[in-house]
Amino acid sequence: MVFLAVQTVFEGFGSNTAAKAKAACDDHDLPIPVGQDAGPSGAGSVTMRRYRSGGTPWTVIIDRGGVVRSNGFRAPADASIRLIDRLLAEPVDGRLLQSLPEAERRGVGPAAP
């Protein structure tokens, strides 16, 4: 399972920088990768167009097959945990992911598009 943050810039290109996105993760003690998508030459976020996001924060949950399973402005913790638990319980090559040793669970499945 991978968690990451992508700052999608649709306004304030001069102030919403990659450094500020990393600082926000640091301020909130989020030890996850953080990226910046301001689009080419400040034209707007490719990520926002691809996932049709519209606000901040926006949460997208993608399964190991690259299928978007949740995409929305609100991501209630309880519902998100239940979804992730269900995704972890889905078979991988005929076996349950959660039954695999930790070393095998890392990196299972293709990268998200």
Secondary structure, DSSP 8 states (H G I E B T S, - for coil): ----EEEE-SS-TTTS-HHHHHHHHHHTT--S-EEEE--GGGS--HHHHHHT--SSS-EEEE-TTS-EEEEES---HHHHHHHHHHHHHSEETTEEGGGS-HHHHTT-S----
